[in-house]
Amino acid sequence: TAREGYALADLADRVDRKVQVGFQYRYSPGFQEARRILSAGWIGPLHRANLHASAWFRTQRYFDDAAWRGTWAVAGGGVLMNQAVHDVDAFVWFAGMPSRVTAVARRLLHRIEVEDDCLALLEFPDGAQGILHASTSEVAGASRIELFGDRGTMGVTQQEVALARTDGSIRAYSDTCPQTMTVPPLAREARKGPESPSFQAMVVACHENLIAAIREGSPLMNPPRDATRPVELVNAVYLSASTGRPVPLPLDTDAYEDLLWRLRSGKASIGPACGA
């Protein structure tokens, strides 16, 4: 949970130890290139940020073979916590944390306690909005992050960044263009990583980063405070889906810990069991 993650970060600071969290997507060439583009301000301030994380299809046998996977008591959540949390980490790395989450979740396909499909509306502190969708129930799903800014747009996968940007502000163009439906000139390009990253290569890179931090003092890519932010966002989605109300961030960790206790004890649930 977010409370546990931030407590771990505080402990690591107090005892002066290096802690690395296994969010290996930060070592994907496509995601690293997207981070560089955003840091350089190429697409300007964000207006909208979307995450589609549905390339995680699982059969019922996946849950039946290891029953802990579908439980709140051991797994701590469904598709968002056990599969798409890696996508959520990359999303937060790019777009930052929202300030409010409104979510729905359901058990669309699988006979499990936890969610296998969820959708959330995200509101950011600067007025940007976004959508988060994750599912283990779509046979032709996609894993993609879309970012829309005042100077252009960017679609990001592990392998590629598709970029379309203008020379100036889209808002300024809209205010001054004498035409009614003419889009500004766009420079389009697709930036691919040197090769499609394998799961093993990204995990190895994560470990190598930790070793370098210990030996040489180089910065960690996944320190626990940063890596807890996607967990906090997932916790907020669960809290909103359970209560049916928007949830502000930073998260009320007392409220989430209470919800998790009730979920684990069967006193609460998240969403309907649509396909059971």
C-alpha positions, 0 to 999 in steps of 0.5 A: 500500500502507499502507506507501506511504501512511503514508510519504507522510503522513510526507513531507507533515508534514516538508515542510509540504505539504497532501495530499488523497486522493480518497475523495469519499464523505466529501462525501456528505450521507448519510455526513456526517449519519451521522458527526454522529450517531455523534459525538454518541453517539446510538446509543452504543458499537458492538456490530457494524458491517457493510459491504455493498459489492456495488453494483459489478457489472462484466462480463468486457468491463470487464476485457478492454477494459483488462487492467490492471484485473484484475492485481496488478502495476498495479491492486494488487487487485480489488474491494476496492482498485479499487471498494469502497475508497471504501466501506471508507473511509466504514466506517472513518470511522464504525466505526474500525479493527478489531484483527483480520481473518479473510478469504476471497476468490475470483474468482467470475465473472471471468477475472482475477488479482485478487479479484472477491468477498471476505468478512471477519470484523472484530474491534474493540479494544473487543469489537465485531464486524463483517462486510465484504463486497465484490463485482463479481459481484452484479447486484442488489448493495447499498452500505450500512453498518449500525451497531448500538450500545447505544442503537440502530441506523443504516443508512447510504447516500449518500442516507439515514440510517435511525435507530432508537434508544432512550431508554437503554441496550439492555443495561440494558433487557435486564437489567431488563425483566420481559418475555421478548421485548419490545423497548424503545420505538424512535424511528425516523426517516429523514434524507435529504440535500438531494439525491442526490449526484452523483459529480462534485459529491463530487469537486468538493467534495473539491478545494474542501476542498483549495483551502480548506486551502491558502488558509485553513488549514482542516482537510482531510477526507482527509489521507493518514494518515487515508486510508491506514487503509482501504488498511491494512484492505484490505491486511490482508484480502488478507494473511488471504485469502492465508494463511488465517489471522487478521491482527492490526492494525496491519498487519505491512507487511513481510509485506504487501509480501512478499505483494504481490511474490509476487502480482505475480510469480505466486508466490501467489494469493488464493482459488480461480478459481470461475467461470473 
